[in-house]
């Protein structure tokens, strides 16, 4: 069981894990406070927060349920990619799927932000302000992070494809170890053809050519 788990985890890169983690945070952020309404009057103030799925803010909760669904699809896609080897063998389709899903997720979050209602006009001493909650910031930040990481998978896919198609020259064409230098194959003349003094002694030798 340990080997199987290691094999499944090995099919995912750190980018896959990071995108899945970012999508999980976006998914959780939908249930956190998205809108914080503060009413102040006469030095006293009272605040109330609304989550992204609250029925009290129908102008945003539909968009955020969509972001929730897309975040869930991202996590399931990455989990299936780890579990099914056929999905992990599509290096060029993977970045397209990741970018497409993270773009839709981020667009839904941004639309929900623009749908946050503006505070009503002041009525006498009563002042009402509308601000972003923790869920708004988390969904926006990690939605952008997920898209950035998904775009990075394009460069990673190009790098891995180039290295596997065109291996480096040192592995294909070994160096001089296969083709030894001329010194070992073709020994120099001094060892094969000894110099003339040993074969043909000079005329100055008194033993071979006596002087008349």
Secondary structure, 3 states (H helix, E strand, C coil): CHHHHHHHHHCCCHHHHHHHHHHHHHHHHCCCEEEEEEEEECCEEEEEEEECCCHHHHHHHHHHHHHHHHHHHHHHHHHHHHHCHHHHCCHHHHHHHHHHHHHHHHHHHHHHHHCCCCCCCCECCEEEEEEECHHHHHHHHHHHHHHHHHHHHHHHHHHHHHHHHCCCHHHHCCCCCCCCCHHHHCCCHHHHCCCHHHHCCCCCCCCCCCCC
